[in-house]
């Protein structure tokens, strides 16, 4: 559903160089420029963290000689990394950090022209050894106003998750033009937020988009900025390996933390129109992504103790809505595949709906055999007020008030024999509103 743009937010967006994206095609163009406050509050952001590696990105001054200095929080000799390629055309430098030790805290600083910069210090906490039993926590959520300064981001940061899964609508610019300046300015506005910047420079970000940050409301593969969105995503996101490779390919990806596999799907850039009649040809994923997704599920069901699928839209529900409800044929195909491979260690994380919710699996089975029991968890919205979508949900739901921020918090307890999952849906005051626990 369209989200109203309040006057104060609109003025802020225009000042950040994004106003034209919210205007109709016949409105006068607004000159695109980098927001001045981006340079007043420079930042770095991190992702793709493993037990020994990480990716750090930073927007740096044009033509600057920059390097990243990484030290153990406990002290010792620094590790120094230069950008892995010239930071052009948008001055976003990527640093591939390596030679780290598992389960270790590091601090990093950015030096420009061989001098300390005014970029704030960031931190990296490495993961446990890959594919070994390890207990950890992570946060997930979606839906935040463009450049939001909401305290919910500070609450997430203070809990120090191993990773923050952002399931879309990182901003609400609803870009409808194939111009990379709008997409880059949207990223710049997000990263100029004090609360978001502090989170992203110290907690790994794993992010896939939904409609408002991919294109116009209810976007699909017809979006005029589709290839540009994919290109700019690669410029800015500190991303895990993308199977598609090319600069304008879809952004689905998968990664592991300990014995847990995370599968993040791109449910916008490949999808059929929502209003198309449902049937075998109507798709949320597109054929290539769907083949990849099925391969990932089959392998993860055997090789990992637990699998999380990050779906940017709700899985549960019937009727017509901008969710899996409108793609019921493909949803049944996927559910039948899950039943056929006998997967018993899958949990679905959902975004888009502005609510906290949990289902123990009794309402999530859309297979022909009715033999699935897949827990479904919702952890939104970051600051967009409340809305209920889909359902029913066996473990209740909560729709936040307009001034509340919400997120999902997941604690993984892995003793090597079984994995326990403890989910709590929380407000920005860290109040628990929904909870669910299960084991695999």
ZASEMI-608866 format. One record per residue: x, y, z of N, C-alpha, C, CB in turn; residue in one letter. Coordinates in steps of 0.001 Angstrom, whole numbers, plus 500000, padded with zeros to 6 digits. Each point is the difference from the previous one (the first is absolute). Glycine has a CB too. Layout:
<sites>
XYZXYZXYZXYZa ...
</sites>
This chain:
<sites>
500844498807500000499156501193500000500880501244500000498165498761501224x 501390502312498090500792501222500018500129500559501397499262500477497691x 501880500078502614500256500597501300499936501508499860501436498042500707x 497728502652500098499929501449499864501340500657500291497598499904500633x 502702501160498594501223500757500223499624501268500755501106499063497893x 499320501061503332499685501168500801500865501172499548499343498536501955x 500171502686498264500685501193499510501439500067500488497813501181499942x 502412498578501355501346500100500535500918498985499350499072500824502156x 500423497958497645500806498968499350500287500380498548499000498255501517x 499995502313497796500176500355498596501056501088499850497615499374499541x 502319501658501334500982501072499933501394499460500255498272501642500749x 501836497461500248501301499383500286500513499234498790499386499827502423x 499701499458496896500394499207498847500491500891498865498343498247500663x 500946502844499094500434500916498962501377500562500330497610500570499495x 502586499824501766501289500554500404501113498993499832498836501478501605x 500831497231498496500995498952499825500231499640498551499362499143502200x 499937501541496897500205499727498579499147498902499450502254500765500307x 496657498868500434499171498894499552498604500434499607501312498530501459x 498393502734498676498632500431499817499442499678498638500460501766501597x 500354498310497369499489499746498667499485498597499842501570501664499145x 498972497401501632499547498617499898498580499850500473502321499236500318x 497219501650500547498646499906500526499019500815499176500948499642502264x 499528501075496710499142500856499206499556499301498735501152501990500928x 497757498467498516499512499459498742500942500404498867497617500082500850x 502268499227498018500907500245498891499904501431499477499813497597499406x 499006503056500701499875501334499458500375501091500995498232499122498531x 502235500489502659500461500978500965501399500480499591498610498919501845x 501779502303498537501348500471499660501059499152500681499115502320499714x 501999497475499603501092499222500575500650500752501146500390498911497788x 500075500331503199500756500584501098501448499599499826498001499947501561x 502876501008498486501413499718499766500505498970500998500327502318499095x 500322496647500399500512498947500850501360500404500550498733498269498680x 501393501677502621501291500269500623500098499156501268500078502373499051x 501124497299501334500214499232501215499620500854501205501851498667498897x 497357500829502038499625500800501166501236500481500747497861498711500192x 502134502563500196501155500549500710500261499257501291499533502217498998x 499419497301501660500201499361501291500658498629499884498026501242500827x 502029498187497958500750498761499837501469500241500330498378499209498234x 502154501927501302501402500291500270500195500515501414500336500496497587x 498622500080503020500106500445501391500041498806500945498786502118499418x 500597496781500167499982498805500834500449498801499162498130500958501440x 503124498987498187500476498879499181499916498688500777501534501560498758x 498314497346500507499882498710500670500503498881499102498045500856501309x 502165498014499292500293498758499296498882499017500320502524500406500083x 497381498528499134499019498966500306500578498648499619498081501610499639x 501486497335501077500655498700499873499000498902499656501733500748501634x 498803498165497841499194498827499686500881498843499605498127501463499285x 501234497443500299500717498814499533501051499540501008499610500742497647x 500054499332503628500938499602501058499972498486500172499683502218501170x 501497497180498901500139498570500283500874499857501238499739499363497537x 500844499462502633500895499803501136501369500632499770498791497886500513x 501551502410498217501328500552499704499983501203499066500875497735500334x 497947502642499127499952501043498979498823500946500239501079498428498363x 498962502708500949498906500961500027500153500938498814499823499854502526x 499104500826497132500038501066499007499578501295500680499501498381498098x 501305502652501731499679501340500499499891500924498802501189499592502217x 497756501224497760499849500994498941499948501392500613498782498334498546x 501630502652500644500008501389500462499887500917498798501398499401502018x 497874501689498147499967501025498966501124500986500289497482499736499657x 503459500380499432501223500769500261500077501189499051501182497918500796x 499598503103499554500159501151499112500588499593498652500300501459502005x 499267499201496951500480499685498650501511500159499914497803500741499045x 502851498255500396501436500057499782500852499754501228499493501547498219x 499881498128502912500762499823501239500723498658500009498350501448501211x 502793498530499436500734498762500260499556499511501377502020500706498555x 497243498196501490499418499563501263500444498584500337498029501493499605x 501992498217501686500320498660500460499267499746501311502266500072498860x 497468498664501412499291499589501206500998499358500959497839499658498705x 502192500811502528500905499482501021499170499225501016501639501930499675x 498669496782500493499230499096500851500887499494501130498541499320498049x 500971500785503175500743499537501167499083499166500892501508502033499898x 499076496992500793499250499304501030499584501004501085501259497834499522x 497530502001501002499551500890501064500902499896501221497657499788499165x 502998499073501002500897499781501135501391500570499758498712497951500543x 501547502559498233501299500569499683500812499115499072499958501135502190x 501210499338497436500868499228499126500286500735498708499097497920500993x 501677501455498139500391500595498737498801500120499057502309499057500292x 497616502034498945498847500189499117500124499198498706499710502276500967x 499145497468498431499907499499498639499546501165499133499468497609500758x 501153502567498090499703501147499142499523499492498642501728501431501198x 497155499140498319499411499561498740499675501215499135499052497937501117x 501310501972497616499587501001499031498726499549499312502384500709499659x 496940500193499638498793499603499255500366499002498917498933502231500457x 500174496822499298500344498955499029499861500457498563499275498335501656x 500173502859498131499947500589498667499802501499500169499052497866498962x 501259502929500035499800501450500128498543500308500322501881500420498382x 497852500444502583498616500284500413499300500937499029500677499669502370x 499019499795496447499285500774498981498816499163499538502123501218499251x 496817499385500198499842501430499705499382500796501152499767499374497616x 499940499987503513499242500695501054500811500162501280497901499080499027x 503409500666500904500880500182501145499640499098501187500326502343499246x 499094496508500486499781498998501040501158499013499940497457500257499882x 503343499740501159501157499105500067499614498707500704501568501973500026x 498915496921499446499765498685500613501325499445500497498007499566498490x 501996500056502782501179499409500616499690498551500359500750502256500898x 500022496830498554499851498578500340500962499696501148499324499371497600x 500124500521503591500791499767501204500197498497500176499115502125501077x 502107497456499182500310498570500126500989499784501144499590499655497524x 500779499088502671500984499605501012499517500310501419501811500397498322x 496875499565501869499434500200501331499922498674500737498684501972499174x 501131498090502129499871498802500831498546499807500415502362500290500833x 497174498456499249498605499757500386499690500530501400500003497977498537x 498739502418501641499477500426501302500890501051500660498966497745500266x 501387503253498957500899501051500467499418501364499644501997498469499743x 498165502498501158499546501365499773501132500840499407498359499788501908x 501313500965497051500945500895499342499414501405499920500943498075498671x 499926502914501276499625501376499725500649500413498683499777500537502482x 499542500283496745500589500449498742499802501504499828499582497734498981x 501381502895500383499949501430499699500398500221498557500522500584502391x 498976500498497038500318500339498617501003501141499970497723499238499247x 503366500558500038500988501053499799499907500500498563501530498989501755x 498567502319498079499921500629498677501261500812499765497471500089500110x 503163499646498767501271500657499668501012499855501132498757501629498563x 501289497140501991500958499602501039499824500771501308501586499422498186x 497229501105502041499726500708501241498695499475500603501227502060499153x 498640497984502178498728499615500621498868500866499456501213499261502086x 497645500125497683498851500713499461498977500262501101500382498943497747x 498568501789501895498926500222500957498903498957499887500514502415499923x 499773496478499397499053498889499969499995499332501381500375499635497489x 498444500144503100499959499350501321500603498594499957497950501334500554x 502592498260500568500536498639500122498864498988499928501925500844501397x 498291498100497859499042498902499924500554498767500678499090500921497869x 500079498056502232500442498766500639499549498795499205499926501119502223x 500834497817497909499699498717499364500095498922501070500882500780497731x 498083498427502380500044498816500865499895498789499092498949501222501995x 502104497994497903500002498860499089499111498875500522502315500613499271x 497292498536499806499124498880500317500806498823500557498406500743498195x 500856498248502272500631498746500369500413499238498760498652499918502099x 502176499053498051500450499212498848498832499485499174502022499346501288x 498120500732497399498924499593499100499627498538500197500776501702498358x 497915498038501614499420498655500047500306499264501295500195499925497544x 500179500809503497500208499405501317498907500491500947502506499860499608x 497133499345501407498976500448500951500397501327500641499375497607500449x 499708503336499497500257501321500569498674500682500301502184500185498736x 497671500325502443498790500718500388500199501494499752499448498235501740x 499546502404497688500102501420499680498595500601499919502178499614498743x 497770501702501111498732500710499876500006500839498722499737500054502520x 499082500185496925499906500926498879498680500760500079501440498488498571x 498523502662500751498804500825499921499524500041498555500746501392501979x 497937498772497848499473500203498654498802500943500062500799497703499288x 499005503041499638498904500967499949499907500553498596500296500591502434x 498736500297497354499841500696498726499229501286500235500047497818498721x 499904503018500235499100501148499933500385501152500921498236498409499406x 502526502555500019500395501203500717499908501197499062501524498662501514x 498012502451499017499912501227499217501381500389499473498021500754501375x 502007499938497502501255500392499374500858500824500961498871499970497758x 502315499530502552500898500707500898499556499996501449500594501398498097x 498606497618502292499456499954501360501085500096501068498125498628499128x 501598502166501909500883500126501167499379499305501215500896502189499103x 498190496888500675499249499389501099500936499285500985498024499726498461x 501667500325502849500850499323500988499982498482499915499603501922501452x 499512497492497734499991498540499876501346499483499502497534500067499549x 503148500713499616501301499565499497501042499957501125499432500976497750x 500455499959503180500896500001501154499730498806500892500120502488499904x 498598497161500271499649498837500811500592498729499413497890501138500704x 502022498711497978500591498831499346501509499992500192498144499990498307x 502486501147501502501455500088500162500419499607501408500071501809498277x 499212498659502728500374499715501388499887498519500330499244502284500621x 499945496980498640499882498557500225501098499205499293497542500310500239x 503222500342498887501157499427499298499705498662499331501435501165501632x 497660498823497399499762498756499259501200499627499149497560500504499969x 502540498221499696501065499557499095499791500564498605500269497904501340x 498454502307498269499678500564498699498615500634500097501439498275498774x 498338502757500414498684500611499891499472499725498603500582501810501691x 498334497425498222499361499698498724498933501055499725500448497512500279x 499789503291498690499036501015499600499192499434498840501514501913500765x 497172497932499439499158499321499021499224500966499107499813498120501600x 500723503076498200499425500864498988499347501261500515499677497989498727x 500033502909500324499498501341500285500954500722500950497622499214499654x 503649500769499968501021500757500731499716501496499894501702498182499564x 497606502210499373499530501370499830498708499958499200502366500935500093x 496935500175499875498700500092499331500037501047498890498857499295502126x 502173500686497066500102500998498940499166499655498774502268500510500823x 497341498222498999499109499612498900500504500523498656498078499997501604x 503172499734498089500643500550498810499382499403498740502135500330501291x 497480500531497780499350499540498773500773500401498753497819500144501168x 503440500268498985500802500427498861501277499158499901499071502341500217x 501352497322498568501235499221499828501236500888500067498738498362498598x 501442502282502537501109500931500191500739499589501274498756501903498811x 502520497699501085500704499507501189500173501054501076501173498419498536x 498740502887501107500193501036501010498965499916501108500987501452498251x 497787498164501402498962499905501016500282498847500967498346500969498375x 502058497883501074500293498843500851501212500259500885499025498494498259x 501993502156501190501186500300500812499678501003501096501453499536498024x 497742501471501648499628500984501008499156499374501103500088501781498254x 499106497214501404499222499307501026500926499288500984498102499703498370x 502894499595501100500993499358500863500726501041500857500289498163498297x 500111502946501093500725501031500743499153500556501142501271500577497918x 497431499575501835499116500519501040499871499009501144498750501310498278x 501083497410501402499930498972501040501267500007500848498521498602498524x 502634501439500814501267499893500715500387501280500726500703498342498318x 498587502763501409500266501228500736499207500077501301500474501120497833x 498594497942502384499271499933501264500950499600501122497872499401498782x 502113501325502313500910499689501102499732498620500585500149502432500505x 498578497240499728499700498712500640500266498830499064498282501136501402x 501369499028497323500260498910499060501490499842499730497766500400498959x 502942500707500859501428499915499722500746499312501135499830502077498628x 499807498251502608500658499369501148499772498496499997499719502110501317x 499077497462498313499698498563499928500799499334498888497696500440500887x 502279500141497925500570499326498836501526499978500005497990500689498739x 502662500214501995501458499932500025500535499042501059500032502330499175x 499071497088501646500464499073501035499251498679500028500635501969501306x 498276497915497944499255498739499899499881499657498519498693500448502164x 501706498351497425499922499627498588498582500123499459501921498455500345x 497962502125498479498714500187499334499857498973498888500009502467500550x 498880496796499472499626499113498894498623500470499529501363497988500911x 498552502505497865498828500778499583499487499566498639500848501916501330x 497831497896498581499295499879498723498855501006499997500616497531499774x 499033502932499050498973501035499915498593499439499944501646501416498855x 497382499495501327498600499728499691499563501049498977499526498985502325x 499224501450497682499554500851498900500471501447500092498047498532499843x 501818502127501315500244501438500077501468500367499800498060500158501530x 502847498936498774501418500278499798500542499393498711500251500093502461x 498921499161496820500374499466498696499457500876498879500034497690500964x 498755502810499205499344500823498983498726500589500563500972498592498170x 498024501598501003498736500528500487499282498998500910499824501376497915x 499125499088502745499194499129500846499527498783499203499267501988501376x 500768496827499264499577498738499378500821499679498743497688500384500900x 503604499873499145500876499827498840500085498544499563501306501981500749x 499024497845497962500266498678499448501070500140498919497626499210500505x 502560499749498689501093499981499018499846501050498906500245497587500461x 498568503032499429499803501026498984500558501357500422497972498773499262x 502510501353501976500460501285500511501032500635499092499541499200502293x 500296502091497378500928500648499071501425500099500528498079501274499143x 502092498693502174501336500091500577500576498665500414499401502238500759x 500057496679498725500391498663500454501504499764499908497772499185499281x 502809500974499540501427499708499841500857501003500763499528499002497754x 500022502243502338500743501015500748499997499669501489499402501732498272x 499454497836502252499924499630501408500974498870500314497597500717500055x 502467498291499057500921498882500202501455500468499959498311498450498979x 501997502487500139501359500504499887500410500792501235499727500071497526x 499410500836502937500339500837501152500055499170501280498926501971498873x 500222497009501220500086499080501137501410499428500108497556499431499752x 503011500149499133501347499429500018501051501049500369499280498339498268x 500477502909501363500936501055500352500064500233501508499553501048497789x 499293498912502865499927500414501400499943498842500994498860502024499201x 500436496913500495499774498946500993501278499196500229497580499870499320x 502797499895501945501148499122500309499523498556499943501098501774501473x 498755497732497320499154498840499753500784498692500043498529501447498618x 500761497485501746500529498658499802500035499709498499499106499229502263x 501504499676497364500121499663498580498622499895499356502153498784500464x 497660501916498426498745499942499258500131498987498872499485502408500570x 499656496572499387500105498990498947499853500564498597499114498382501616x 500174502745498252499750500544498664501226500663499403497642500329500646x 503222500237500166501243500541499477499894501330499288500688497709499803x 498649502366499019499985501255499243499487501176500824499661498668497935x 500712502516501653499689501185500785498507500276500097502184500914499315x 497015498592499741498580500284500061499160498755500277500398501881498439x 500249497059502092499268498786500310499272500095501329501664498728498685x 497420500346501572499234499959501243500931499833501194498038499026498770x 501472501301502429500875500111501173499776498889501029500017502452499634x 499449496399499948499856498894500948501368499474500410497784499392498980x 502291500059502246501289499599500572499775499047501167501034502191499295x 500026497124501124499931499092501146501341500007500713498277498550498843x 501679501217502457501220499958500801499741499166501245500734502268499136x 500349497341501522499908499161501195500642500682501190500015497963498569x 499388501832502591500595500374501282499947498759500872499303502468499803x 501862497017500565500014498735500723499338498915499181499967501227502170x 499071498067498435499277498935499297498642500478499468501155498328501464x 498689502986498411498740500586499551500184500615498617499312500449502391x 499784499241496701500022500540498644498916501072499869500877497797499077x 499499503340500306499067501078499724499836500117498486500655501228502137x 498106498751497389499694500139498582499140501255499840500127497463499596x 500384503511499646499299501269499812499602500126498529501290501083501916x 497420499073497828499490500013498640499628501418499568499164497657500312x 500969502585498394499608501258499364498609499797499420502422500644499467x 496564499899501204498610499774499600499396501205499285499766498454501930x 501080502385497486499520501162499245500501500015498566499920501257502124x 501381498614497673500556500261498671499656498930498973501831501197501122x 497663497648499326499688498909499079498499499683499933502263499076500477x 496929501601500302498622499550500185499051500456498895500439500030502423x 498522499169497377498910500348499105499140501084500645500009497669499012x 499214503050500201499114501000500584499039499386501005500182501321497906x 499591499388503164499101499525501038498602499757499458501346501232501684x 498212499614497367498635499909499498499812498914498945499776502406500486x 501307496936499085499886498935499006499207498826500567502189500707498974x 497040498601500188499253498830500493500953498953500559498188500432498314x 501425498968502787500853498985500600500016498751499136499511500913502282x 501648498444497669500144498796499209501456499600499932497974500598498668x 502358498341500586501374499482499954501026501007499497499021497779499631x 500577503193499564500948500957499444500235501192500914499281499288497749x 499850500925503199500151501139500900501048499674501059497598500694499603x 503380500196500562501126499661500866500434501173500850500730498338498328x 499664501373502882500606500985500889501520500010499814498116499690501660x 502449499139498066501454499840499965500618500076498618499744498635501988x 499524500971496987500593499821498688500637498625499895500395502466499826x 499749496985498977500456498611499837501401499733500516498544499892498050x 502417500989501674501375499728500411500159500064501513500792500922497827x 498615500096502790500094500087501454499303498820500671500092502495499822x 498800497069499614499269498884500597500814498711499940497844501093499353x 502874498675499539500882498829499926501081500090501082499570499798497508x 501032501385502612501029500212501032499433499777501386501153501636498515x 497668498896501748499376499882501311499753498533500355498930502252499680x 500577496988499395499748498580500255501311499260500271497952500099498532x 503105500214500703501297499360500258500504500354501392500533500068497548x 499331501194502830500427500430501325499228499265501095500591502245499055x 498099497650500784499186499312501002500418498544500146498102501540499485x 502064497780499387500360498581500050501348499797500693498693499611497889x 502298501208501746501323499852500597499981500370501475501037500489497783x 498289500617502556499981500456501389499254499044500909500123502324499179x 498856497018500286499253499038500809500886498856500466497932500596498746x 503095499087500465500907498904500332501244500476500746499165498798497994x 501356502367501607501321500423500467499978500924501203500738499749497695x 498110500793502659499913500949501101498960499559501019500706501833498458x 499518498572502771499061499631501054498709500791499911501922499414501446x 498147501794498003498845500892499959500098500880498769499811499982502517x 499041500347496885499955500841498808498978501115500228500662498044498499x 499769503190501273499086501142500005499845500507498573500671500628502367x 498083499468497182499705500619498715499443501392500266499552497745498898x 501123503283500607499554501380500141499131500360498804502077500612501319x 496613499470498920499029500391498983499567501428500302499202497594499666x 500989503313499390499688501403500264498505500274500073502108500591498865x 497055498439500784498549500159500094499405498828500780499955501270497806x 498835498904502763499405498950500820499726498716499229499000501781501376x 501213497090499312499761498677499434498582499515500290502433499488500258x 497070500758500933498705499472500439498871500930499571501110498879501959x 497784500536497585498808500789499715499304499541498742501050501913501137x 497719498513498695499211499733498806499390501310499534499507497621500737x 500081502407497994499404501212499474500970500764499135498544500109501986x 501090501119497661500776500809499075500787501036500775498305499637498183x 503017500302501765500842500974500681501369499968499359498721499745502167x 502091501270498114501359500065499463500899499093500835499639502376499161x 500150496321500691500726499012500789499871498657499292499587501267502181x 500847497663498492499874498666499411498542499600499789502149499374501093x 496914501346499508498582499685499805499602500103498531499525500831502310x 501088500114496975499651500199498595500776499085499060499463502348500555x 501440496850499998500824499077499217499809498585500558501708501836499477x 497041497804500712499666498758500700500484498766499250498017501144500963x 501973498896497709500455498836499231501491499765500234498226500431498252x 502564500615501665501438499844500254500258499663501460500504501616498153x 498726498956502754500165499661501409499743498510500230499311502335500640x 499666497118498730499735498565500129501128499182499374497525500456499968x 503016499998498892501137499307499376501181499919500961499245500797497742x 501076500326502898501119500010500938499706499128501212500604502301499231x 498180497768501283499640499176501153500050498516499657498557501857500847x 500998497793497948500077498594499583501451499549499885497824500243498770x 503046500643500765501414499658499924500579499797501392500198501291497864x 499457499590503068500469499853501375499543498675500593499959502486500270x 498801497148499451499489498726500507500713498823499341497774501076500423x 502518499043498279500629498905499268501415499726500491498607500585498024x 502144500463502335501373499778500476500030499705501498500848501518498194x 497986498550502440499920499641501417500690500982500930499898497670499274x 500090503600500389500687500974500846499260500164501328500857501197497948x 499892498750503132499422500103501344500711501050500849499346497597499852x 501557503130499542500800500959500776499923501410499426501532498139500625x 497316502204498779499828501290499344499126500923500841500263498892497767x 500110502388502263499191501053500613499962501172499025500616499266502379x 498211501360497461499839501110499065499943501315500777498777498501498359x 502071502448501250499994501356500549499335500918498982502119499573501359x 496915501226499076499235500825499067500083501480500346498468498079499636x 501480502749499308499953501439500154498715500561499426502485500084499908x 497535501208499733498919500721499337498831500328500931500669498865497903x 498698500149502708498897500261500917500534500710501243498741497969499144x 500607503109501258500482500809501118499481499418501306500079502060498542x 500502496806501836499520499302501186501055499024500497497630500239499206x 502224499375502037500717498882500584499033498823500043501524501525501387x 498927497303498224499107498845499990500826498725499960498201501333498837x 501175497577501573500654498690499947498950498920499798501869500810501496x 498493498212497705499157498818499800500859498765500176498463501246498415x 501024497767502282500780498800500287500009499000498858499463500339502372x 499903499989496525499972499132498839498639499435499685502303499460500504x 496755500708500390498680499417499749499225500722498900499965499290502372x 500423501950497298499300500768498969500842500253498754498711501059501814x 502493498379498122500923500333498915500113498933498918501234501323501647x 498022497581498481500150498876499077499096500181498788500586498491501919x 500004501786496919499241500131498754500313498866499031499983502478500306x 500594496452500208500323498850499157498751499178499711502318499944500960x 497748499308497964498884499118499641499848498860500991500348500579497605x 500772499008503002499973498871500929499643500396501420501685498920498582x 498389502386501713499725500506501349500883499321501036497643500474499322x 503649499444500381500944499324500902501086500939500522499562497886498764x 500331503402500963501007500949500451499594500649501318500640500418497620x 500373499984503153499764500805501197501185500955500124498648498142501177x 501211503003498198501089500958499899499674501231500837500581499161497690x 500201501133503350499770501224500768500191501234499123500753498826502089x 498440502189498163500065501263499270500085501140501013498676499035498044x 502283501875501760500234501095500930499960501335499259501392498486501463x 497941502511499141499970501367499471500669500927501001497870499536498706x 502938501421500793500703500919500895500000501433499505501412498110500684x 497422502473499083499939501363499444498921500809500733500784499153497727x 499146502155502070500862500801499145500965500818500837498204500096498265x 502856500372501074501019500759500708499491501345500496501698498864498613x 497415501777500607499453501279500500498715500427499302502313500665500538x 497009498419498756498903500394499126498599499788500568501513499473498170x 498345500383503138498672499760500537499543498587499712499467502406499720x 499296497275500595499550498620499935499036499710498869500330499924502404x 499757498864497053499013499478499049500049498489500048500216502031498502x 498633497346501426499891498536500061499839499464498589498964500089502312x 501779498872497369499904499384498683500172498499500146500885502088498880x 498311497159500344500114498542500019499325499413501211502127500165498758x 498408498687501690499451499359501168499020498887499642500306502132501225x 499216497153499811500234500260501426501392499552500456497546499745500379x 502836500717500830501286499673500594499764499372501372501138501891498739x 499342496892501413499664499213501194500511500623501291500048497985498578x 501086502721501343500625500524501218499713501485500205501789498287499747x 497159502215499626499540501371500167500780500972499109499342499445502351x 500244501818497698500633501063499228499868501295500776499499498835497807x 501304502147501757499948501329500613500256501022498914500783499122502250x 498330501887497643500208501086499057500458501232500778498242499066498405x 502938501446501291500554501108500785499212501291499815502238498941499804x 497822501917501216499460501341499879500847500796499030499090499900502338x 500413501252497220500689500767498968501396500428500436497788500791499193x 502396499492502098501309500492500451500936498884500414498889502071500737x 500663496681499198500825498879500442500848499452498858498275499441501719x 502904500082498648500811499230499086500049498561500484501367502034499394x 498646497019499676499994498582500382501034499224499199497570500164500594x 502831498701499958500934499111499317499846498598500564501619501902499585x 498846497130499655500035498623500462501375499662500544498247499379498329x 501775499905502790501250499586500625499995498481500109500190502187501294x 500858497171498183500064498541499962501267499527500700498690499954497839x 501139499195503150501124499405500725500146498550499567499649501550501978x 501548498098497559500305498649499540500840499294501059499902500734497571x 499603498163502921500732499197500979500343498664499351498822501129501964x 502447498674497718500451498801499297500997499253500877499639501109497750x 499946497720502755500890499213500856500679498869499236498546500560501940x 501314499441496735500609498957499185499081498834499714502142500667500951x 496806499170499853499029498920499799498676500532499475501096498708501829x 498451502381498745498764500628499540500182501508500034498601498058500839x 500504502622498453500022501458499954498664500514500519501617500006498033x 498439500861502956498808500648500527499933501422499469500062498566502080x 498751501873497537499768501338499472499042500719500928500399499232497622x 500037501882502909499166500808500889499756501344499324500917498844502084x 497838501388497468499634501237499314499216500902500927499972498802497809x 500403502480502194499210501016500672499827501183499054500842499258502281x 497928501206497591499711501214499253499992501163500967498657498731498276x 502200502263501496500265501034500993499720501406499452501725498499501023x 497968502421499891499878501410499655501346500677500201497556500014500648x 502514501263498978501260500734500163500332500213501470499597501137497814x 499422498667503081500271500051501446500435498647500539498326501832500218x 501886497219498866500433498638500316498935499217500750502337500819500068x 496410499541499748498887499267500591499646498817499107499124502108501096x 500639496742499491499639498806499245498486499978499800501998498733500928x 497567501240497804498575500017499681499510498670499433500199502437499583x 500683496814499789499666498688499427501198499093500239498451501006498214x 501303497715502058501116499083500173499613498595499541500842501383501926x 500192497873497700499806498611499568501335499266500103498101500665498433x 501859498108502002501210499185500137499739498642499357500675501196502151x 500347498308497118499887498673499423501391499392499869497896500659498758x 502174498044500994501261499293499854500002499192498709500251499895502499x 500938499901496964500154499112498844501135499040500305499143501766498371x 
</sites>
